[in-house]
Amino acid sequence: MIKFFLPPPPTKEEQFKEKKNWPIEIAQKQKCMDTTHMERFFQEVMDKGGEGIILRDPNAPYQPGRSLGYLKHKVKI
């Protein structure tokens, strides 16, 4: 009898790394200290060509789909 050993499937992060031409990337989580810190970080994202940031309420429970615990912060054009 012949046994085959397959490598474990790649993780989501490994899958994203393989897709070098994807227009998305996984962003690092950063704790917001105050409004000034948030605006400074937002400006850094915009200066690098980003579209905006997502703010998350750390006390909001997980909810699939749209959630009131998230807020999109971006410039209206």
DRENNUMI-422936 format. One line per 3 residues: number of its first residue (from 1); their letters; for each residue z, x, y of C-alpha. Coordinates in nm, 3 decimals, always signed. Last residue first. Example, Ala and Ser with C-alpha at 12.3 -4.5 7.8 and 13.67 -1.06 7.14 Angstrom:
// DRENNUMI-422936
2) sa) +0.714,+1.367,-0.106 ~ +0.780,+1.230,-0.450;
//
This chain:
// DRENNUMI-422936
77) ikv) -0.344,-1.505,+6.368 ~ +0.014,-1.580,+6.270 ~ +0.216,-1.266,+6.201;
74) khk) +0.423,-1.266,+5.885 ~ +0.767,-1.354,+5.749 ~ +0.763,-1.562,+5.428;
71) lyg) +1.098,-1.721,+5.345 ~ +1.244,-1.760,+4.997 ~ +1.551,-1.957,+4.879;
68) lsr) +1.381,-2.291,+4.954 ~ +1.184,-2.240,+4.634 ~ +0.826,-2.293,+4.526;
65) gpq) +0.765,-2.259,+4.154 ~ +1.050,-2.180,+3.917 ~ +1.401,-2.186,+4.067;
62) ypa) +1.645,-1.900,+4.053 ~ +1.970,-1.981,+4.231 ~ +2.000,-1.903,+4.602;
59) npd) +2.286,-1.668,+4.695 ~ +2.064,-1.363,+4.756 ~ +1.848,-1.565,+4.998;
56) rli) +1.509,-1.395,+4.976 ~ +1.290,-1.268,+5.260 ~ +0.923,-1.210,+5.184;
53) ige) +0.733,-0.959,+5.396 ~ +0.405,-0.953,+5.586 ~ +0.035,-0.879,+5.552;
50) ggk) +0.051,-0.507,+5.498 ~ -0.185,-0.259,+5.663 ~ +0.058,+0.036,+5.674;
47) dmv) +0.155,-0.050,+6.033 ~ +0.235,-0.407,+5.919 ~ +0.477,-0.283,+5.652;
44) eqf) +0.646,-0.048,+5.900 ~ +0.671,-0.335,+6.152 ~ +0.842,-0.556,+5.892;
41) fre) +1.090,-0.277,+5.815 ~ +1.179,-0.246,+6.184 ~ +1.204,-0.626,+6.216;
38) mht) +1.436,-0.647,+5.913 ~ +1.658,-0.363,+6.038 ~ +1.687,-0.525,+6.381;
35) tdm) +1.766,-0.864,+6.223 ~ +2.050,-0.722,+6.013 ~ +2.123,-0.524,+5.695;
32) ckq) +1.831,-0.644,+5.481 ~ +1.856,-0.506,+5.128 ~ +1.532,-0.353,+5.001;
29) kqa) +1.342,-0.438,+4.685 ~ +1.054,-0.203,+4.610 ~ +0.708,-0.350,+4.620;
26) iei) +0.488,-0.388,+4.314 ~ +0.126,-0.333,+4.408 ~ -0.167,-0.557,+4.482;
23) pwn) -0.537,-0.506,+4.560 ~ -0.602,-0.396,+4.200 ~ -0.820,-0.088,+4.177;
20) kke) -0.572,+0.130,+3.986 ~ -0.507,-0.125,+3.713 ~ -0.329,+0.105,+3.465;
17) kfq) -0.020,+0.114,+3.689 ~ -0.004,-0.267,+3.677 ~ +0.001,-0.267,+3.295;
14) eek) +0.275,-0.002,+3.292 ~ +0.488,-0.220,+3.523 ~ +0.430,-0.524,+3.301;
11) tpp) +0.545,-0.325,+2.999 ~ +0.291,-0.189,+2.752 ~ +0.291,-0.326,+2.395;
8) ppl) +0.488,-0.118,+2.144 ~ +0.279,+0.137,+1.951 ~ +0.136,+0.013,+1.622;
5) ffk) +0.247,+0.144,+1.286 ~ +0.018,+0.063,+0.998 ~ +0.139,+0.066,+0.639;
2) im) -0.093,+0.131,+0.345 ~ +0.000,+0.000,+0.000;
//
